[in-house]
Amino acid sequence: MAVFLALGFGMAFPLLALSMTPALARRLPRPGAWMESFKQAMAFPLYATALWLSVGALLIRPVRTG
């Protein structure tokens, strides 16, 4: 249970820090065309990971005994 608590805190902390200090929120990059390019660039690692996990799951077969 402590692991899930730590994961939740770790994911929530940046948002909490930004909401408590508006000066940090103003330093965030503004949305624009760069976000579309970034999204397309990040799609490749996502697809590669999905392929890697799929191939790994298909190659692992249960061992038959008897």
N, C-alpha and C positions, 0 to 999 in steps of 0.2 A: 504494500500500500504506500510505503514511503517513496518508492520509485515513481509512482504515478503523481504523487504530490510534488516531487521535485521536477518532473517533466512539466506539469501544469504551471508551476511557479516560473520555470525557465522560459516558457513560451509567453507567459503573461507579463513578465517583468519589463520587456521593452515597451509595450503599450502603456503600462502603468507609468513608467518613467516619462514617456512622451506626453502623457495626459497631465502629469503634475507639473511639468516645466514647459510652458509654451515656447520659450526661446529655443528649445531643442526641436520642437515640432516645426518651427519656421525654417530650420536648416534642412529639412527633408526635401528631396528633389521634387519638382513639380511634374505632374503627368504630361505626357506629350507623345510625340512620334517615337521617341527613344524606347518607350515602354512596349510598343508593338515589336520592335526589333529585338528587344531583350526577351520578350515572351517567345518569339520564334527561335531564338538562340537556346533558350532553356528547354524547348521541346525536345531537342535532340538527346540530351542526357536522360530525359524522362523516358523516351521511347527505347533508348538503349538499355536502361534498367529493366523496363517491362519485358523486353525481349530476353535479356539475360535470366530473369527470374522464371519466365515461361519455359525456356529451354531447359533450365535446371530442374524445374518441376516435372517436365515430360521425361527427362532422362532417368530420374529416380523412380525405380519400379520396386514394388514389394517383392521380397524374397519368398519364393514358394518352398515349403519344406514338405517332403514326403512324396 
